[in-house]
Amino acid sequence: MARSSAAFARSRSALSVVSRSLSTSSRSVSPSSTSRYRRLSLSAASITCRCAKNAATQRQYSGINVLILWGTVIEHGFSTQNWLTFRQALGLGGHVRKGERGTTVVYADRFVPDEERRRAERDGDEPNAIPFLKRFTVFNTDQCENLPPQFTSAPAPIPEALILPHVEALIAATGADFRIGGDRAFYSPVHDFIQVPRPERYFEPINWHRTALHELGHWSGHP
């Protein structure tokens, strides 16, 4: 009984962590920050398309952990979806950088208390397993130092040719001073030019086109 009570307490604690993580994620994607999510940085945009995994075991994270780690990558601009525990980083010959804060994830499983197992054996039926959550802390490999190169390499860049030809032709036909580069999209009325980050810096190509045409609207004088 004591063991099952302890497991229940740990599960409640882990659920509390999940609740806080989801609350943080929902604040991050509030309407006021929608444009930020449309214009993810290259590191976040390219890596969120990949699955979060444990760099030491190569196992992919699942369930709520996918959302938790995805949100952390976007919030901090990490360049990989590779994660390690503190001890795993040491085991690979590296270490977590001093001052770094880890991300709490959860492990879900089931167990059968000894008392329930004995009851099932006595009654001749299947024992009832109790689900539980266990929390632990992981660090992105960007937060670690002295790891072998294979654990710190950034993903290959997304192909650059992502602008639809007819949109490119439309932009050229306007005669606007349209510049591609930088880390934010804007129209400068003082200098009369448009700047939009490169297409590969966006989570989806369509969002680059939306942004480009939106800034063209400002350039044309449309409110």
RODO-2510 file (C-alpha; in nm, 4 decimals, decimal comma):
residues 223
     n   res          X          Y          Z
     1     m     0,0000     0,0000     0,0000
     2     a     0,2829     0,2384     0,0872
     3     r     0,4433     0,1762    -0,2495
     4     s     0,1233     0,2510    -0,4409
     5     s     0,0654     0,5672    -0,2340
     6     a     0,4170     0,6873    -0,3121
     7     a     0,3654     0,6184    -0,6821
     8     f     0,0383     0,8114    -0,6727
     9     a     0,2119     1,1062    -0,5074
    10     r     0,4872     1,1037    -0,7698
    11     s     0,2270     1,0881    -1,0456
    12     r     0,0425     1,3889    -0,9027
    13     s     0,3701     1,5784    -0,8901
    14     a     0,4483     1,4851    -1,2502
    15     l     0,0992     1,5856    -1,3625
    16     s     0,1533     1,9221    -1,1970
    17     v     0,4688     1,9645    -1,4050
    18     v     0,2798     1,8791    -1,7243
    19     s     0,0070     2,1279    -1,6348
    20     r     0,2609     2,4065    -1,5828
    21     s     0,4350     2,3178    -1,9099
    22     l     0,1097     2,3314    -2,1038
    23     s     0,0238     2,6640    -1,9408
    24     t     0,3591     2,8045    -2,0502
    25     s     0,3102     2,6712    -2,4043
    26     s    -0,0370     2,8240    -2,4318
    27     r     0,0969     3,1638    -2,3258
    28     s     0,3731     3,1324    -2,5842
    29     v     0,1192     3,0866    -2,8657
    30     s    -0,1184     3,3631    -2,7595
    31     p    -0,2673     3,5755    -3,0424
    32     s    -0,0166     3,8535    -2,9759
    33     s     0,2697     3,6183    -3,0598
    34     t     0,1214     3,4522    -3,3689
    35     s     0,3567     3,6373    -3,6015
    36     r     0,6513     3,5107    -3,3988
    37     y     0,5423     3,1547    -3,4637
    38     r     0,4940     3,2224    -3,8329
    39     r     0,8481     3,3526    -3,8458
    40     l     1,0446     3,0930    -3,6537
    41     s     1,4198     3,1299    -3,6547
    42     l     1,6189     2,8914    -3,8728
    43     s     1,7310     2,6865    -3,5751
    44     a     1,3799     2,6372    -3,4417
    45     a     1,2006     2,6105    -3,7752
    46     s     1,4282     2,3467    -3,9196
    47     i     1,4481     2,1372    -3,6073
    48     t     1,0840     2,1371    -3,4979
    49     c     1,0085     1,9365    -3,8101
    50     r     1,2146     1,6574    -3,6556
    51     c     1,1270     1,4409    -3,3592
    52     a     1,2794     1,5043    -3,0199
    53     k     1,5054     1,2187    -2,9200
    54     n     1,7457     1,1163    -2,6495
    55     a     2,0926     1,1672    -2,7945
    56     a     2,2440     0,8841    -2,5902
    57     t     1,9849     0,6136    -2,6612
    58     q     1,8468     0,7507    -2,9917
    59     r     1,4956     0,6812    -2,8610
    60     q     1,2329     0,9323    -2,9698
    61     y     1,0271     1,1029    -2,7033
    62     s     0,6522     1,0551    -2,7220
    63     g     0,3243     1,1836    -2,5844
    64     i     0,3183     1,5127    -2,3977
    65     n     0,7000     1,5238    -2,4021
    66     v     0,6924     1,6033    -2,7747
    67     l     0,4962     1,9224    -2,7073
    68     i     0,7038     2,0173    -2,4031
    69     l     1,0356     1,9802    -2,5862
    70     w     0,9059     2,1394    -2,9058
    71     g     0,7997     2,4457    -2,7081
    72     t     1,1369     2,4631    -2,5340
    73     v     1,3237     2,4538    -2,8663
    74     i     1,1171     2,7454    -2,9951
    75     e     1,1405     2,9448    -2,6732
    76     h     1,5192     2,9196    -2,6500
    77     g     1,6078     2,8879    -3,0202
    78     f     1,7950     2,5588    -2,9831
    79     s     1,9466     2,4199    -3,3033
    80     t     1,8759     2,0515    -3,2344
    81     q     1,6099     1,8215    -3,0957
    82     n     1,8712     1,6114    -2,9141
    83     w     1,8364     1,5818    -2,5371
    84     l     2,0368     1,4303    -2,2519
    85     t     2,0086     1,3880    -1,8790
    86     f     2,2832     1,5376    -1,6651
    87     r     2,4418     1,1957    -1,6133
    88     q     2,4168     1,1012    -1,9798
    89     a     2,6087     1,4154    -2,0754
    90     l     2,8846     1,3156    -1,8329
    91     g     2,8810     0,9603    -1,9651
    92     l     2,9441     1,0871    -2,3186
    93     g     3,2497     1,2801    -2,2056
    94     g     3,0837     1,6198    -2,1839
    95     h     2,8897     1,8165    -1,9272
    96     v     2,5980     2,0542    -1,8912
    97     r     2,7134     2,4158    -1,9111
    98     k     2,7131     2,5879    -1,5733
    99     g     2,4001     2,7910    -1,5097
   100     e     2,1831     2,6103    -1,7659
   101     r     1,8267     2,5216    -1,6681
   102     g     1,6883     2,1843    -1,7697
   103     t     1,3465     2,0919    -1,9069
   104     t     1,1192     1,8610    -1,7102
   105     v     0,9666     1,5700    -1,9013
   106     v     0,7689     1,2713    -1,7796
   107     y     0,7908     0,8941    -1,8113
   108     a     0,4637     0,6995    -1,8140
   109     d     0,4359     0,3363    -1,7129
   110     r     0,2331     0,0891    -1,5064
   111     f     0,3146    -0,1325    -1,2127
   112     v     0,1361    -0,3998    -1,0110
   113     p     0,1581    -0,3669    -0,6309
   114     d     0,2644    -0,6818    -0,4466
   115     e    -0,0674    -0,6948    -0,2624
   116     e    -0,2602    -0,6824    -0,5905
   117     r    -0,0397    -0,9513    -0,7419
   118     r    -0,1077    -1,1813    -0,4462
   119     r    -0,4798    -1,1122    -0,4701
   120     a    -0,4813    -1,1992    -0,8399
   121     e    -0,2946    -1,5227    -0,7748
   122     r    -0,5389    -1,6103    -0,4979
   123     d    -0,8487    -1,5304    -0,7033
   124     g    -0,7127    -1,6660    -1,0301
   125     d    -0,7615    -1,3521    -1,2390
   126     e    -0,5513    -1,0774    -1,3958
   127     p    -0,3889    -0,8231    -1,1627
   128     n    -0,4862    -0,4585    -1,2012
   129     a    -0,1891    -0,2440    -1,2975
   130     i    -0,1667     0,1118    -1,1668
   131     p    -0,0548     0,3801    -1,4153
   132     f     0,1999     0,6331    -1,2967
   133     l     0,4104     0,9248    -1,4173
   134     k     0,7697     0,9875    -1,3193
   135     r     0,9357     1,3189    -1,3930
   136     f     1,2984     1,3822    -1,4821
   137     t     1,5105     1,6629    -1,6236
   138     v     1,6783     1,6759    -1,9634
   139     f     1,9060     1,9282    -2,1321
   140     n     1,9318     2,0146    -2,4998
   141     t     2,2740     1,9341    -2,6430
   142     d     2,3080     2,3074    -2,7146
   143     q     2,3256     2,3471    -2,3360
   144     c     2,6173     2,1054    -2,3096
   145     e     2,9904     2,1309    -2,3731
   146     n     3,2635     1,8906    -2,4870
   147     l     3,0212     1,6381    -2,6346
   148     p     3,1359     1,4315    -2,9359
   149     p     3,0547     1,6103    -3,2666
   150     q     2,7860     1,3612    -3,3683
   151     f     2,5736     1,4770    -3,0751
   152     t     2,6040     1,8498    -3,1405
   153     s     2,5829     1,8806    -3,5198
   154     a     2,3019     2,1051    -3,6414
   155     p     2,0582     1,9584    -3,8975
   156     a     2,1163     2,0102    -4,2678
   157     p     1,9663     2,3382    -4,3957
   158     i     1,6331     2,3380    -4,5735
   159     p     1,6638     2,3818    -4,9546
   160     e     1,6691     2,7491    -5,0532
   161     a     1,4534     2,7383    -5,3670
   162     l     1,1202     2,7733    -5,1872
   163     i     0,9716     3,0842    -5,3487
   164     l     0,6898     3,0091    -5,5923
   165     p     0,7837     3,1356    -5,9419
   166     h     0,4606     3,3331    -5,9933
   167     v     0,5003     3,5042    -5,6557
   168     e     0,8600     3,5883    -5,7405
   169     a     0,7407     3,7334    -6,0717
   170     l     0,4714     3,9374    -5,8939
   171     i     0,7245     4,0839    -5,6519
   172     a     0,9554     4,1761    -5,9389
   173     a     0,6688     4,3342    -6,1341
   174     t     0,5856     4,5742    -5,8488
   175     g     0,9241     4,7416    -5,8770
   176     a     0,9539     4,7486    -5,4979
   177     d     1,2940     4,7437    -5,3325
   178     f     1,2442     4,3937    -5,1941
   179     r     1,5302     4,2558    -4,9865
   180     i     1,5572     3,8972    -4,8636
   181     g     1,7598     3,8414    -4,5485
   182     g     1,7879     3,9391    -4,1848
   183     d     1,5867     3,7956    -3,8989
   184     r     1,2619     3,9948    -3,9179
   185     a     1,0085     4,1099    -4,1756
   186     f     0,9180     4,4785    -4,2145
   187     y     0,8569     4,7670    -4,4525
   188     s     1,0652     5,0792    -4,3937
   189     p     0,8647     5,3843    -4,5053
   190     v     1,1632     5,6110    -4,4375
   191     h     1,3939     5,4246    -4,6742
   192     d     1,1131     5,2754    -4,8858
   193     f     1,2217     4,9128    -4,8879
   194     i     1,0840     4,5763    -4,7787
   195     q     1,2850     4,3181    -4,5926
   196     v     1,1773     3,9572    -4,5369
   197     p     1,3916     3,6742    -4,3915
   198     r     1,4956     3,3908    -4,6195
   199     p     1,2233     3,1290    -4,6920
   200     e     1,4050     2,8525    -4,5053
   201     r     1,3656     3,0507    -4,1827
   202     y     0,9913     2,9828    -4,1848
   203     f     0,8232     2,6739    -4,0437
   204     e     0,6172     2,6349    -4,3627
   205     p     0,6913     2,7894    -4,7061
   206     i     0,3374     2,9307    -4,7280
   207     n     0,4120     3,1549    -4,4309
   208     w     0,7003     3,3180    -4,6176
   209     h     0,4635     3,4019    -4,9031
   210     r     0,2005     3,5369    -4,6629
   211     t     0,4593     3,7579    -4,4979
   212     a     0,6062     3,8802    -4,8267
   213     l     0,2658     3,9767    -4,9679
   214     h     0,1655     4,1353    -4,6373
   215     e     0,4712     4,3618    -4,6445
   216     l     0,4024     4,4419    -5,0096
   217     g     0,0603     4,5614    -4,8950
   218     h     0,2277     4,8070    -4,6561
   219     w     0,4620     4,9204    -4,9340
   220     s     0,1662     4,9888    -5,1658
   221     g     0,0109     5,2187    -4,9055
   222     h    -0,2749     4,9826    -4,8210
   223     p    -0,3587     4,9932    -4,4462
***
